[in-house]
Amino acid sequence: MSPVRTVARLFLSTIFVVSGARSVARPTVHVAKAQKVSEKVGPLFEKANKSLPSDAETLVRFNGAAQVAAGLMLATGRFTRPAALVLAGTLVPTTLAGHPFWTIKDPIERRHQETHFMKNLGLFGGLLMAAADNQGRPGLAWRASHYAGHGRHALEHGRHNLEHGLHSVEHSGQSLRRAAKTAKREAKIAYRAAAAGRRLPS
């Protein structure tokens, strides 16, 4: 891992680790804003699995714990791409619940929340870039194209070897036929010579 990637991931993950830890320790601060989101996703969770959390406080804790865990993985370079995707997922409800600037009428507060919304949007873009970063290794599309090209080359090489083998077999067959004709001709000559020798007077 390059030093630039290490520092960038450390900086990108810091805000999630800190804010996630605060959400786990003091979820009541965010419950009021999270209530709007929990009212929509809570019934979906209960419908999918009744054991899943559905109340606002538990969802805040769960979201914060996910941010801490994924943030630490991103910062330490472990499973960075899945960790970045998890953080991007946790950022969506956090942004929608915490900074709905379009619902605020006061122009100063609206601008303030809009700034936070745009900040989170920038973080979301950074996380998507981190999720797509393969650390200089060839991407999936390149590897698929490379392996496909390698397979075509192997097939072409195999076809060439097969054609060469068939040509060799054909050449060997022609040589055998010529040898058989020569042996047959020499046998006839020897037979005629032997027959002529028997007809000579003693």
C-alpha positions, -999 to +999 in steps of 0.1 A: +000+000+000+014+034-010+018+061+017-007+084-001-034+057+001-026+050+037-029+087+047-060+093+025-078+063+040-069+073+075-082+108+070-114+095+053-122+071+080-115+093+110-148+112+109-168+079+107-149+063+137-154+094+159-190+101+150-199+064+151-184+060+185-204+091+197-236+076+183-230+043+201-222+061+234-249+088+232-276+077+208-303+100+223-287+130+207-296+116+172-329+098+181-352+128+172-337+131+137-334+094+132-371+089+141-382+100+106-360+074+090-369+046+115-406+052+109-400+043+072-374+015+075-386+000+108-417-017+094-396-031+065-371-046+090-398-061+110-414-076+079-381-091+067-370-104+102-387-096+135-353-100+153-339-070+134-339-036+152-366-012+143-367+015+170-348+047+164-323+044+193-312+009+183-309+019+147-287+048+157-265+025+178-263-001+150-254+026+124-227+040+147-213+005+154-211-002+116-193+031+111-168+024+138-161-012+125-159-003+089-139+029+096-113+010+115-110-016+087-106+012+061-080+030+083-059-002+088-061-013+052-082-045+059-110-053+035-109-017+024-133-020-005-161-037+014-155-013+043-158+017+020-191+004+007-205-002+042-195+034+052-212+047+021-243+028+030-243+042+066-239+077+052-272+077+033-296+075+063-273+098+083-274+125+057-311+122+049-320+123+086-295+148+098-294+174+071-327+176+052-321+212+041-350+212+017-374+210+046-360+240+065-375+275+058-350+296+077-325+307+051-295+308+074-302+273+089-311+260+055-277+271+041-260+256+071-277+222+066-271+224+029-234+228+035-234+197+057-254+178+031-228+187+004-200+177+027-215+143+032-221+141-005-184+147-010-176+120+016-199+096-003-180+102-035-147+097-018-160+064-004-171+053-038-136+060-051-121+040-022-145+011-030-133+011-066-096+015-058-078-018-065-044-005-053-028-006-087-038-042-094-055-050-127-093-045-125-118-072-132-126-060-167-089-060-176-083-094-161-113-109-180-101-094-212-065-106-206-076-141-198-099-142-228-070-130-250-047-156-234-073-183-240-077-173-277-039-174-280-038-209-264-065-221-288-047-207-318-015-223-307-033-256-302-049-254-336-015-247-352+000-277-334-029-299-345-024-288-381+013-294-379+006-328-364-018-337-392+007-325-418+034-346-402+011-377-402+002-370-439+039-366-447+047-398-429+019-416-448+033-405-481+068-416-471+054-450-461+035-453-494+067-445-513+087-470-493+061-496-499+062-490-536+100-491-537+100-524-517+074-538-540+094-528-571+126-542-557+108-574-548+096-577-584+131-571-597+146-597-574+118-622-583+125-617-620+162-621-615+157-653-596+134-666-623+159-658-650+187-675-630+166-707-628+162-707-667+200-705-674+216-739-685+237-756-660 
